[in-house]
Amino acid sequence: MFKFTKATKFSVFSININFLNFKNNFSNSNLLTEKYLKVDRNPLQKGTVKLTGLKIEGTRKWYKNVTVEKIETKSNLKWSLKLDGREIETSSQSLLRFPTEALATFAACEWDFQLDSIKPTTMPILNIVTATIEWTPLNRDVIIGTLLQNLKFDSTCYSIFGSNRHLEPLYNKHIIPLHKWFSQRFNVPIQRPDEFFSEFSQPEQTIDVFRWYLHCLDDWSLTSLHFLCRATKSLIISMALLDGKITAEEATFISSLEEQSQLIDWQKFNFYHDYKFTELQLSIIVPTLFAKLLHEPN
């Protein structure tokens, strides 16, 4: 059994990211839907802690101890998170269990760092976990179809004809190498339109190969890719980030490349563009961290 101490909290949050320092910025984020995080208003009952309904903002913190325990199970979900010794149950009556100790520990930290009341906007990893358990198994075909549609008209595949003078060098520096990497990684062609208003889509060969790849992913990996693609608006950028080709900061810059090229001439509005860039970066960091924790054994 694993129980939290001050030293534990420090070591877990020494990861080189700062998104929890911006926890109040999550309130308007599309990433954190709060759809699956509703705590039963009578949490003192025996048995499990139930997550149901639509919203838990402001629910009082009733628990004192958060623990992570290894359990014996035939599935790959071998780690359990407990509040005062009670497991957490989702609205579909599925127990909240994790494939790796690292992921369970980070989710437990989110519960442990709640103060007087529970704020789901400060629990981004748990939000993706509950979406993986509740939504992904029932909607795999929908998710895969959405991702393939994103690839078919990927946001990195656009014409720079007639664009501002700063975009072309940025495009050639940041996006062309990603297209070459993606093409070599999956052995498929990547097409770009020749003119600004010309219709285009990726070849069927590219779509078919990646359809097979997506069907081979488990629910956890598929969910992380889906959340990441929602943030970057590009499957190519998302795959490059998950494969370690680029960093989260680079992915954030490339996702807003056209806007960045315009800021060279027009400059930034005080605070506004910094806030938008930080918000985008946070929405990219969270699913990236989630994917990383999936492959960390402890």
N, C-alpha and C positions, 0 to 999 in steps of 0.2 A: 504494500500500500504506500502511496505517495501523499504526503501532507505538506502544505505550504508553510514556509518560514520566510523571514525577511531576506535571508540570503538567497533563497530560491527565487523570490520575486525579482530580486535585482538581476540574477543571472539570466532569467528568462527574458527580461525586458532590456538586456544589454544588446539585443539584436540591432543591427545597424539600420533601423528605420525609425521614423518619428511620427507615424500616423496616429498613435494614441494621444500625442500631445495636441492634436487638432480634433479631439473627439467632438467638440461642439459643432464642427463644420459638417458632420455627417447628417444633420437633421433634415437637410433638403436633398440628400443624395438619392438618386434612383437605385443605387446599388443596395442600399440598406432598406428593404421594403417593410420590415417588421411584420410581414404577413404570417410568419410561422412562430412568432415569439409572444405568446400570451401565457402568463403564469396564473394558475388557479388561485382565485382570491382567498381560498381557504387552505393555505400551504401546510398547516400544522397537522393535517390528517395523516394517518399512517400509510405506508406503502411508498409510491413514487411521487415525484414532483411533476405535475402535468403542465405541459405547454399547449395552450389552446387559444383559439380566437384570433383577433387582429392586432391588438395593441397592449403593451405592458408599461408604457411610459408612466413613471410615477409610482409603480407598485413598490410597496415598502420592502426593504431587505430584511427577511425574517431569519435567514440562515447565518451561522457563524463559521462553520468549517467547510472548506472545499477540498475534496480529495480526488486523486486519480488512482484507480486500481486495475490491475491486470486480471482478466477473467478467463475462464475456460469456455471456449465456444468453438463450434465447428466452422463458423464463418471466419472471414478475415478481420472482423471487428473484435479486437481482443482487449480493448481498453474502455473502461467505464469512468464516467465523471459523476461524483456524488455530492449532494448538498446535505450536510449534517447526516451523512451515512445513507441517504436515500437517492436512488437513481432518478434520472430525469426522463420523463415520458413525453413524446410528442403528441400532437393532436390526433394522429392516426394510431395512437397506442403503440408506437414503436419506441423502444428504448434508445436513448441518445448514447450511442457507442461509436468508437473511433478505430480506424485501422492502424494508427501509430501512436506511440506514447507522446511524441512531440506535439502532434495535433491536439490530443486530449489535454495536455498540459497547458497549451496556449489558450484553449477554450476555457479551461479552469481558471486561468489567470484573469480572463475577462469577467467571470463571475466573482472572483475574489476581490477584484478592484472596484466593484460597485460600492457606493457609499451608503447613504441613508435610504435611497430609493434606487430601483433598477432602471437604467437607461439603455435600451436596446441599440441606440445609435452609437454607443461606445463598445459594442460587442460585434464587430464586423465578421470575425472568423466564425463565431457561433451562428450568425445569420446564414453564412454559406453552408455550414454543416447541416442545419435544419432544412435548408432548401434541397440539399443532396439527398437527405433521408425522405423528405415528404413529397417533393415535386419531381425530381429527376427520374425515378423509376417508372412513374406513370406517364412521363412525357419525353422519353428518349427520342422518339421519332420526330417530335416537334423541335427539340433542341438541335438535333442533327440537321433537320431541314433548314432551320434558321442559320446555322453555321455554314452550310453549303451555299445558301443564298448570299451570305456575306462574302464568301470566296468568289462566287460567280461575278459579283460586281464589287470587288474589293476596293476599299476607299483609297488604297495606294496606287491603284491602276487608273490614273486619270491623265488627260493630256495637259501639257504645260504650254501648249500653243496659245499665244496671246496673253500669257500671264505676266505678272509683274517681273521686273528684271532680276529680282533676288531669288525667285522661286526655282528657276532652272538649275543654278549651281547647287542649291540645297537638295533638290530632288535627285540630281546625279550623285551627290555625295552620300545621301542617307537611304534613299529608297531603291535605286538601281541595284546596289549590293544586296539588299534584302531579297529582291526578286531573283537574283542569280543564286543566292543561297537556298531559297525555297525550291527553285527549280531543280537544283542538284540534290537537295535533301530528299525530295519525293520523286525525283526523276520524271517530272512533268513540265510541260511548257506553261509560261505565264505570258499573257497577252496584255498590251496596253493600246488604247485608242490612239489613232494618228491625229485626229482633229478633236476640238473641244466638245462639239455636239454630236459626234459620231456614236452610233450604238455599238456596244461590244459586250461580250461575256467571255468567261474563260472556256477553253475547249472541254468537250465532254470527257476526254481522257483525264484531264486534271480533276474534274468533279468526281468521276468514278473512283479514281485512286484515293482521293481524300474521303469519300463516303465509306470506303472499306476501312480506312484508318480510324475514322470516328466510331464506327460500329465496334471496333476492337477495344476502345477505351472503356474502363469501368465507370460507374456512376460518379465517383469522386473526381477523377481526372476530367471527365466530360463537363462536370459542373464548373470546375475551376476555369476551363477553357471558355465556357459559355459566359461566365461573369467577366472574364478578361476581355473577351471580344466585344461585349456590351460597352466596355469602357474605351477601348481603342478604336472601335468601329472597323477593325481590320483583322481578318484571320491570319494574314501573313505576319503582321506585327506581333500578334499574340503568340504565334508559334515560335517566332524568333526569340521572343522574351522567355518563353518556357524552356526552350532548348539552350538558353544561355548565350545566344548570338549577340544580344544587346542587353543593356541594363534597363531597369525600370525608368530611370531618368531619361535615357535615350528614347525609350518607347513613348514616354510622355511628349517629348519634343517632336518626334516624328508624327505622332497622332495629331498634332496641331501645327504641322509644318507650314501650311498655307498662311495661317494666322501669324506664325513666327516670321515669315518672310515679309508680311505687311508691316509688322512692328518695326522693322529696320528703318522704314521711311516715316511711319506715323508715330512711332514711340508708344510707350505704355501709358494708360491712365493709372494714376496713383492708386495702388492697392487692388484695383479691380482685376487687372490681368494677372497679378501675382496670386490673388485668391483663386481665380479660375484655373490657373496652372497647378496650384497646390491641390485643389479639389480633384482635378483630373489625375494627378500623380497618386493621390491617396486611393482613388478608385482602381488604379492599376496595381498598386503595391499590395493591396489586400488579397486579391485572388492569386497573385504571384507568390505571396507568402504562404497562402493556403496550399498551393501546389508543392511548394518546397517542403512544407511540414508533412505532406503525404509520403515523402521519400526519405524522411529522417526517422530512423528506427527509434531513437531516444534523444 
